[in-house]
Amino acid sequence: MEKKLSLVTFLVSSILTNFTIAENYKIAFGSCLDQENPQPIWNSIYKEDIDSFVFLGDNIYGDIPSGKLNKMREAYKLQAKMIPSWLFKKNVEMIWDDHDFGENDGGSSYPLKQEAQKLYLDFWEIPNDDIRRQRDGIYKNKIIYIDNFIINLILLDTRYFRSDLKKTNGIKPIYLKNEELNATVLGDKQWSWLMGVMKIKSDLTIVATSIQLLPTEHRFEKWSNFPSDHFKIKKLLKSQSRPIIVISGDRHQGAIYNDENIYEITSSSLNKTISSIFRRPKEVDKYMLGEMFSGENYGLITINTNQKIINLEIKDINGNMVLHKKLNLKKG
């Protein structure tokens, strides 16, 4: 009798390790986390009782003008003491951006990108048998099973393979379109991989990109600086029958955007806002819903798996909602 009970217990525990049973599943996310600044925003995120957290890049500030990785190593050591231990009891995923890649606004031409990838993987304690230990770039996808609801979380690398930026000269350069035929954000191998993982059957697809996908009108880094790849990824996402959620960071401001079935929610920054001295004028964009929020913020996706309702929110440092969009998957 005892052996039978043990077998049943084993089977039940095995199932529960692969499936989460919950009516509301919460994914929080954010970017731009300076290891040298206080991080009080974790207190508000803790109160959300989240299931997952996604770091969207600039998870440390370790780059220096020379491109050397001396500061990167020290930044990781300090950040290890700053991120709260309770977070790692959740499902934590991550991508990088320029300041934890190694070069400000850097891309494929950065000479120390392989060394930077090893530092990144070591800090996040990525296992030796993980595919990211075997190939260039830190892209991956994660399938999350929630009772009868499946999420395909796709995490892109917009640094390792990205072609050089075109920009104007001066103290405040404007990034221009790189219209060379071979100019790319993802590179050929990552593109082929993305085409494959987009075919995975799921109830919801979430795409994480460190730089913004939908906005086109600001002067900073964005997907639209590379028109060919920008057109390709939007065509791919729009070909899906259900809404696609894109989460992005980088901008030190939060906002929500929409273009047909693509909804983008940008959360930045967790603790590194733009000072009042260098405050940028309010942005406008034809895809923006409402206005931008410039204070410390985090993003929150709450999925009601029974009703197929999704709430997209930007919340401030105190956990107050400042931006919101509700989606109904049943309506397609």
C-alpha positions in Angstrom: 0.0 0.0 0.0 2.8 2.4 0.9 4.5 1.7 -2.5 1.3 2.5 -4.4 0.9 5.8 -2.5 4.5 6.6 -3.3 4.0 5.9 -7.0 0.9 8.1 -7.1 2.7 10.9 -5.3 5.6 10.7 -7.7 3.3 10.9 -10.8 1.4 13.9 -9.4 4.6 15.8 -8.5 6.1 15.0 -12.0 3.0 16.5 -13.6 3.0 19.6 -11.5 6.7 20.4 -12.3 5.7 20.8 -16.0 2.3 22.4 -15.6 1.2 25.4 -13.6 -2.5 25.4 -12.5 -3.7 28.9 -12.1 -6.6 31.1 -13.3 -4.4 34.2 -13.4 -0.8 33.9 -14.5 1.4 37.0 -14.0 4.5 37.9 -16.0 6.4 41.0 -14.9 9.3 42.5 -16.8 11.6 45.5 -17.0 14.9 46.8 -18.2 17.7 49.3 -17.3 18.8 48.2 -13.9 21.9 50.0 -12.7 23.9 48.0 -10.1 25.1 51.2 -8.5 21.7 52.7 -7.8 19.1 51.7 -5.1 16.4 49.2 -6.4 13.3 49.9 -4.3 11.0 48.9 -7.2 11.5 45.2 -6.2 9.2 45.9 -3.2 6.3 46.6 -5.5 7.0 43.7 -7.8 7.2 41.4 -4.8 3.6 42.4 -3.8 2.3 41.4 -7.3 2.9 37.7 -6.4 4.2 37.2 -9.9 4.8 33.8 -11.6 7.6 34.9 -14.0 10.0 37.8 -14.5 11.7 38.7 -17.8 14.8 40.9 -17.8 14.8 42.9 -21.1 18.4 44.0 -21.2 20.7 46.6 -19.6 20.4 44.3 -16.6 23.7 45.8 -15.5 25.7 48.8 -16.7 29.1 47.3 -17.4 30.2 48.9 -20.6 33.0 51.4 -20.9 34.1 53.5 -24.0 37.1 51.3 -24.7 34.9 48.2 -24.9 36.9 46.3 -22.4 35.1 44.0 -19.9 36.8 45.0 -16.7 33.8 47.0 -15.4 31.4 44.3 -16.7 32.9 41.7 -14.4 32.7 44.1 -11.4 29.2 45.1 -12.3 28.0 41.5 -12.3 29.5 41.0 -8.9 27.7 44.0 -7.5 24.4 43.2 -9.2 24.5 39.7 -7.6 24.1 41.4 -4.2 21.3 43.7 -5.4 18.7 41.5 -7.1 16.5 40.0 -4.3 16.8 36.3 -3.7 13.0 35.7 -3.7 12.9 36.5 -7.5 14.9 33.4 -8.3 12.1 31.2 -6.8 10.1 32.4 -9.8 10.5 31.5 -13.5 13.2 34.1 -14.5 14.2 34.6 -18.2 16.5 37.2 -19.7 17.9 38.9 -22.8 20.7 41.5 -23.0 21.0 45.0 -24.5 24.0 47.2 -25.2 25.1 47.9 -21.6 25.4 44.3 -20.6 26.6 43.3 -24.1 29.7 45.4 -23.8 29.5 48.4 -26.1 27.0 51.3 -26.1 24.6 50.8 -29.0 26.9 48.0 -30.1 26.3 45.1 -32.5 28.0 42.4 -34.4 31.3 44.3 -34.9 31.9 44.4 -31.2 35.2 42.4 -30.9 34.6 41.0 -27.3 31.1 39.7 -27.9 32.1 36.0 -27.3 33.7 36.9 -24.0 30.7 39.0 -23.0 28.4 36.1 -23.8 30.3 33.9 -21.4 30.1 36.5 -18.6 26.4 36.8 -19.2 25.8 33.1 -19.2 27.9 32.6 -16.1 26.2 35.4 -14.1 22.7 34.0 -14.9 23.9 30.4 -14.1 22.9 29.0 -17.4 23.6 25.2 -17.3 26.4 23.8 -19.4 24.0 21.7 -21.5 21.9 24.8 -22.4 21.9 25.5 -26.2 23.1 29.1 -25.5 26.4 27.5 -24.3 26.9 25.8 -27.6 26.0 28.6 -30.1 26.6 32.3 -30.7 24.0 34.7 -29.3 21.6 34.4 -26.3 18.3 33.9 -28.1 16.0 31.1 -26.9 12.3 30.3 -26.4 10.4 28.9 -23.4 7.1 27.1 -23.5 5.0 27.8 -20.3 2.2 25.4 -19.6 -0.6 26.8 -17.4 -3.3 24.2 -16.9 -5.0 24.2 -20.4 -3.2 27.3 -21.6 0.2 27.4 -23.5 2.5 30.4 -23.7 5.3 30.5 -26.3 7.8 33.0 -24.9 10.4 34.0 -27.5 13.5 35.8 -26.4 15.5 37.6 -29.2 19.1 38.7 -29.3 19.2 42.1 -31.0 22.9 42.7 -30.4 25.2 39.8 -31.4 24.3 39.7 -35.1 23.1 43.2 -35.7 24.6 45.2 -38.5 26.2 48.6 -37.9 24.0 51.6 -37.3 23.9 54.5 -39.7 23.9 57.8 -37.8 24.4 61.6 -38.1 27.5 63.2 -36.7 27.4 65.3 -33.5 26.8 65.1 -29.7 23.2 63.9 -30.2 23.3 61.7 -33.3 20.1 60.7 -35.0 20.1 57.1 -36.1 19.2 56.7 -39.8 17.9 53.8 -41.8 20.5 51.2 -42.9 19.1 50.2 -46.2 22.0 48.0 -47.3 20.6 44.7 -48.7 22.4 42.5 -46.2 21.7 44.8 -43.1 20.1 42.8 -40.4 19.1 42.8 -36.7 18.9 39.0 -36.1 21.3 37.5 -38.6 20.5 34.5 -40.9 20.7 31.7 -38.2 18.5 33.5 -35.7 16.0 34.3 -38.4 15.7 30.7 -39.4 15.3 29.7 -35.8 12.6 32.4 -35.3 10.6 31.1 -38.3 10.6 27.7 -36.7 9.6 28.6 -33.1 6.8 30.8 -34.4 5.1 27.7 -35.7 4.8 26.1 -32.3 1.2 25.8 -31.4 0.2 28.0 -28.4 -2.6 30.1 -27.0 -0.4 33.2 -26.7 3.0 34.2 -28.2 5.1 36.8 -26.4 8.2 38.1 -28.1 10.9 39.8 -26.1 13.2 42.3 -27.9 15.6 44.7 -26.2 15.0 47.5 -28.7 11.6 48.7 -29.7 9.8 47.1 -32.6 6.7 49.2 -33.5 7.8 52.8 -32.9 9.3 54.6 -35.9 9.3 58.3 -35.1 12.0 58.8 -32.4 15.7 59.3 -33.1 17.1 56.5 -31.1 17.8 52.8 -31.7 14.8 50.8 -33.0 13.9 48.0 -35.4 12.9 50.4 -38.1 16.6 51.5 -38.4 16.8 48.3 -40.4 13.9 48.4 -42.9 14.4 44.9 -44.4 14.3 43.1 -41.1 11.6 45.4 -39.7 9.3 44.6 -42.6 10.1 40.8 -42.3 9.3 40.6 -38.6 6.2 42.6 -38.7 5.0 40.5 -41.7 5.7 37.3 -39.7 3.9 38.5 -36.6 0.9 39.9 -38.5 0.5 36.5 -40.2 -0.6 35.0 -36.9 -4.3 34.6 -36.3 -4.1 35.7 -32.7 -2.8 38.9 -31.0 1.0 38.9 -30.5 2.5 40.6 -27.5 5.9 42.2 -27.8 7.8 43.3 -24.7 10.7 45.7 -25.0 12.9 48.0 -23.0 15.9 50.3 -23.6 14.2 53.7 -23.7 14.1 54.8 -20.0 10.4 55.4 -20.5 7.3 53.2 -20.6 4.6 53.1 -23.3 2.1 50.8 -25.1 1.8 50.6 -28.9 -0.5 48.8 -31.3 -0.3 47.9 -35.0 -3.1 45.5 -36.2 -2.6 42.3 -34.1 0.7 43.4 -32.6 0.7 44.9 -29.1 4.0 46.2 -27.8 4.5 47.2 -24.2 7.8 48.9 -23.4 9.0 49.0 -19.8 12.1 51.1 -18.9 13.6 51.7 -16.5 13.6 49.8 -13.3 15.9 52.3 -11.5 17.6 54.5 -14.0 15.3 57.3 -15.2 16.4 60.3 -17.3 17.2 63.2 -15.0 15.1 66.3 -15.1 18.1 68.1 -16.6 18.2 65.9 -19.6 14.4 65.3 -19.8 13.4 64.5 -23.4 10.3 66.2 -24.9 7.2 64.0 -24.9 7.2 61.6 -27.8 4.5 61.0 -30.3 4.1 58.0 -32.5 1.3 56.9 -34.7 1.3 53.5 -33.0 1.4 54.8 -29.4 -1.7 54.3 -27.2 -1.9 57.2 -24.8 1.4 58.9 -23.6 4.8 57.8 -22.4 5.6 57.4 -18.7 9.0 58.6 -17.6 9.3 57.5 -14.0 10.7 54.2 -12.7 8.4 51.4 -13.9 7.8 47.8 -14.6 5.6 46.0 -17.0 2.9 43.4 -16.0 1.0 40.9 -18.2 -1.8 39.2 -16.3 -3.4 36.3 -18.2 -6.8 35.0 -17.1 -6.6 31.5 -18.6 -10.3 30.7 -18.2 -11.7 33.8 -19.7 -8.8 34.3 -22.2 -8.5 37.9 -21.1 -5.0 39.6 -21.0 -4.2 42.8 -19.2 -1.1 44.7 -20.2 0.0 47.3 -17.6 2.8 49.7 -16.9 3.1 50.3 -13.2 5.2 52.9 -11.3 7.6 52.5 -8.5 4.8 52.2 -6.0 2.8 49.7 -7.9 0.3 52.1 -9.2 -1.0 51.5 -12.8 -0.1 54.3 -15.1 -0.8 52.7 -18.5 -3.2 49.8 -19.4 -4.6 47.8 -22.4 -7.0 44.9 -22.2 -7.0 42.1 -24.8 -9.6 39.4 -25.4 -8.2 36.4 -27.1 -11.6 34.9 -27.7 -12.3 37.8 -30.2 -9.1 36.9 -32.1 
